[in-house]
């Protein structure tokens, strides 16, 4: 199961699974990327073939191994580690297992990218640039299905509700 998940993560650059499986997957994939980086950096010394064989021992799909060596390893060449990111998405409805998305750093996946492509161009001209934390929060909100209508600093005005002094508030229903 770990090999299949690693293959899918490297092929699609993101994967949605449970948190426990995601935590097990991260070191496995990061080790494969490190082996590929070493093979690409050594170049003509014959280390590329050895690195490919080491990776092919764990990944059985030649297309994924080719993508790893041709596109992913050069992308992470200057990065010393931490090639994956874990975003917690919430809980699954059927069994309440905690769900997370594992993605490769530098390939922030947006499931609504095709639908928002036209509107994003007009918004990008007027939008303020945000830091890494703001972009991560926005990506997590997009994955959870929340809309980013208001800026993070501005709070949308809500209805004014007054309660009696002794009245208890009911907890909000989750899910």
GIUR-V395919 format. One record per run of one state. SS is the DSSP state (H for helix, E for strand, L for the rest). FROM is the first residue (numbers start at 1). LEN is the number of residues. If there is no record, write none. Layout:
BEGIN
ss->SS from->FROM len->LEN
ss->SS from->FROM len->LEN
END
This chain:
BEGIN
ss->L from->1 len->1
ss->H from->2 len->11
ss->L from->13 len->1
ss->E from->14 len->5
ss->H from->19 len->27
ss->L from->46 len->1
ss->H from->47 len->12
ss->L from->59 len->3
ss->H from->62 len->14
ss->L from->76 len->8
ss->E from->84 len->8
ss->L from->92 len->6
ss->E from->98 len->7
ss->L from->105 len->8
ss->H from->113 len->14
ss->L from->127 len->5
ss->H from->132 len->13
ss->L from->145 len->31
END
